[in-house]
């Protein structure tokens, strides 16, 4: 297969084009700072995008709309447990991941036991998680421990630490999908649920683990974002609902399921940050950003559908 036929390539080319365009508008000033910011903020979109990608790979109708609320609840409870105390970072991480695992299990329970469509189940669950976050927060903004904040905002070998975390997760997800039985089970489930079940794939176990995984990814992103920004806010995950879907679609994963694209998620995350940065520089509001993001998703879905029809 030609490299030009690789779906992930186009998200990276789009990111490079956006980067060059911004540099052209700024006469080449601040290239290093822009690249560093793209890696820093793109890492959060990449982390939640990797989780959303796994769920979408399960097949049509599978999506997790509780990502923003899970991020907020995990960050809020983790910071409350840490209480800005030194040496509590690991305990906070355990709490955040535990919240994510619990949210993922609850989401799957609603889907499996009540036979609710994933969109409805995760949307309803998100209202509960957001309410719990509001109740536990009570208007307080607790700062993360100093060491954790330094890690979240620091760098290693010139790259942001959060980018290293996102890259590490991407490598783990890629290995699971490409080199393990669990990955083959997930892809088979998304390609044909009935055929996968008849061939002996533990379909419900695969679905349960996937919904737990996406929630834990969201919880980790919320934990890191709160540490990066100096505290948890009740709307901290709002922009990542549409963003998590956008990076999956733009990154080349099939919305019909059964296909995933780990490198494309990272390329799309960088592209979306650069687009948002360009819009911000021209004073565009959140509404304009959402309209553009939606238009990009629609355009890519139409292009992908047209391509499948031709083949």
Secondary structure as GFF3:
##gff-version 3
##sequence-region A 1 311
A	DSSP	three_ten_helix	3	5	.	.	.	ID=ss1
A	DSSP	alpha_helix	7	25	.	.	.	ID=ss2
A	DSSP	alpha_helix	31	57	.	.	.	ID=ss3
A	DSSP	alpha_helix	67	82	.	.	.	ID=ss4
A	DSSP	alpha_helix	89	113	.	.	.	ID=ss5
A	DSSP	alpha_helix	118	137	.	.	.	ID=ss6
A	DSSP	alpha_helix	146	153	.	.	.	ID=ss7
A	DSSP	beta_strand	155	156	.	.	.	ID=ss8
A	DSSP	beta_strand	159	160	.	.	.	ID=ss9
A	DSSP	alpha_helix	161	179	.	.	.	ID=ss10
A	DSSP	alpha_helix	181	191	.	.	.	ID=ss11
A	DSSP	alpha_helix	193	198	.	.	.	ID=ss12
A	DSSP	alpha_helix	203	229	.	.	.	ID=ss13
A	DSSP	alpha_helix	240	250	.	.	.	ID=ss14
A	DSSP	alpha_helix	262	281	.	.	.	ID=ss15
A	DSSP	alpha_helix	286	310	.	.	.	ID=ss16
###
